[in-house]
Amino acid sequence: MGLGGKFKYFVEPAFGPRSFLTNGLSTGIRMANPPSHYPHEWHAGADAYGRLYGDSYARSGAESIGRFSASVLLHEDPRYQRSESNFVPARLGHALLFSFVDRTDGGHPTVAISNFTGAAASGFVGNAYLPAGFDNLTHAGQRSAVAFGGMAGQNVLQEFSPELSQFLKKIHFPHIPLPPVWWTGDK
């Protein structure tokens, strides 16, 4: 995966059309249960929604740019590689471990510095503008841990997506069509 492929993988989704929807949904969830010690202007009304939307957008953008930059500089291949095992605990372990260790562009195992960089960027970007008491090292570390956990969760979903798809078909869940080209950035 070259520079252009990594750009399409990380940066386009973070700033493309789908980011408006995903950041809007995550902001709505945060509006439903904002941190109790946030000032009033951060948890009530349209202004609060705008602030939280901006925070969500900044976090996802910082994570993507951090992961992209480290991936390019350190020649990491950011794509998840599914386990070859059929044993569910081994597959789960593989998915979680892949958050810490991924592959180089040449296919060799390496520490997933890009994941750590993206999580740190996502966590620490809020220190520039979040309300007092939430713009400190402790909260930045917590936000970074949540971002890293999200990456691990994505790996688990990718690992078990074939089984999840089969399960949804089995329970007659309506087929969810593939997203349009503008959503994925594919040409």
C-alpha positions in Angstrom: 0.0 0.0 0.0 1.6 3.2 -1.2 1.2 6.8 -0.1 -2.0 7.3 -2.1 -3.6 4.1 -0.8 -2.8 5.1 2.8 -4.3 8.5 2.2 -7.5 7.0 0.8 -7.5 4.5 3.8 -7.1 7.1 6.6 -7.6 10.7 5.5 -10.5 10.6 3.0 -12.9 8.8 5.3 -12.1 11.2 8.1 -12.8 14.3 6.1 -15.2 13.0 3.4 -19.0 12.9 3.3 -19.4 10.0 5.7 -17.6 11.9 8.4 -20.5 14.4 8.6 -22.9 11.6 9.4 -20.7 9.5 11.7 -19.6 12.6 13.7 -23.2 13.8 13.8 -24.4 10.5 15.3 -21.6 10.3 17.9 -22.3 13.9 18.9 -26.0 13.1 19.3 -25.1 10.2 21.6 -22.8 12.5 23.6 -25.5 15.2 23.8 -27.8 12.6 25.4 -25.4 12.0 28.3 -22.7 14.7 28.4 -20.1 14.8 31.2 -21.9 16.2 34.3 -19.2 18.7 35.1 -19.1 20.3 31.7 -20.3 23.9 31.8 -23.9 24.6 30.7 -22.8 25.9 27.2 -21.3 22.4 26.5 -24.4 20.3 27.2 -27.5 22.3 26.3 -28.8 23.6 23.0 -27.5 24.0 19.4 -24.3 25.7 20.6 -23.4 22.7 22.7 -24.2 20.4 19.8 -21.8 22.5 17.6 -19.1 22.4 20.2 -19.4 18.6 20.7 -19.6 18.1 16.9 -16.4 20.1 16.5 -14.7 18.0 19.2 -15.8 14.8 17.5 -14.6 16.0 14.1 -11.2 17.2 15.5 -10.7 13.9 17.3 -11.4 11.7 14.3 -9.4 14.0 12.1 -6.4 14.1 14.4 -6.5 10.3 14.8 -6.6 9.8 11.0 -3.8 12.2 10.3 -1.7 10.8 13.1 -2.2 7.2 11.9 -1.6 8.2 8.3 1.6 10.1 9.1 3.2 7.4 11.2 2.1 4.7 8.7 3.8 6.5 5.8 7.0 7.4 7.8 7.4 4.0 9.3 6.2 2.0 6.3 3.4 0.3 8.2 0.5 -1.4 6.3 -2.6 -0.3 8.2 -4.9 -3.0 6.8 -6.2 -5.6 9.2 -5.3 -9.2 8.3 -7.8 -11.8 9.5 -6.7 -14.8 11.4 -6.2 -18.1 9.7 -7.5 -20.0 12.7 -11.1 -21.3 13.2 -10.8 -21.3 17.0 -12.9 -18.3 18.2 -10.7 -17.4 21.3 -7.6 -17.5 19.0 -9.3 -15.3 16.5 -10.4 -12.8 19.2 -6.8 -12.8 20.6 -5.5 -12.2 17.1 -7.8 -9.2 16.5 -6.9 -7.6 19.9 -3.2 -8.3 19.4 -3.3 -6.7 15.9 -4.0 -3.4 17.7 -0.5 -3.6 19.1 1.4 -5.4 16.4 0.7 -4.9 12.7 2.6 -5.5 9.5 5.2 -3.5 7.6 4.7 -2.7 3.9 6.9 -5.7 3.3 4.6 -8.0 5.4 6.8 -8.3 8.5 5.4 -8.0 12.0 6.1 -4.6 13.7 4.9 -2.6 16.6 1.8 -0.7 15.5 3.2 2.8 16.2 0.6 4.3 13.9 -2.2 3.1 16.1 -0.5 4.5 19.2 0.2 7.8 17.4 -3.4 8.1 16.2 -4.8 7.3 19.6 -2.5 9.9 21.3 -3.4 12.5 18.7 -7.1 11.9 19.2 -6.8 12.1 22.9 -4.6 15.1 23.2 -6.2 17.4 20.6 -9.0 18.2 23.1 -6.6 19.8 25.4 -6.5 22.9 23.1 -10.2 23.8 23.6 -12.2 21.6 26.0 -13.5 23.2 29.2 -11.3 23.6 32.2 -10.9 20.4 34.2 -11.2 18.3 31.0 -8.1 19.8 29.3 -5.5 18.0 31.4 -3.2 15.0 31.0 -5.6 12.6 32.8 -8.5 13.3 30.5 -6.3 13.3 27.4 -5.0 9.8 28.5 -8.6 8.6 28.9 -9.6 9.9 25.5 -6.5 8.2 24.0 -7.4 4.9 25.6 -11.0 5.2 24.3 -9.6 5.8 20.8 -7.2 2.9 21.0 -10.1 0.7 22.3 -12.1 1.8 19.2 -9.3 0.5 17.0 -9.3 -2.8 18.8 -13.1 -3.0 18.4 -12.8 -2.4 14.7 -10.4 -5.2 14.4 -12.8 -7.6 16.2 -15.6 -6.5 13.9 -13.5 -7.1 10.9 -12.4 -10.5 12.2 -15.9 -11.7 12.8 -17.7 -9.9 10.0 -18.3 -13.0 7.8 -20.0 -14.8 10.8 -22.0 -11.6 11.7 -23.2 -11.3 8.1 -24.3 -15.0 8.1 -26.1 -14.5 11.4 -27.9 -11.4 10.1 -29.1 -13.4 7.1 -30.2 -16.3 9.2 -32.4 -14.1 11.3 -33.8 -12.5 8.1 -32.3 -9.1 8.9 -32.8 -6.9 5.8 -29.8 -6.7 3.5 -27.9 -3.6 4.0 -26.7 -2.4 0.6 -23.1 -1.4 0.1 -22.5 2.3 0.6 -22.4 4.5 -2.5 -19.1 5.6 -4.0 -19.2 9.0 -2.4 -19.4 7.3 1.0 -16.3 5.1 0.7 -14.1 7.2 -1.6 -13.7 4.2 -4.0 -13.6 5.0 -7.7 
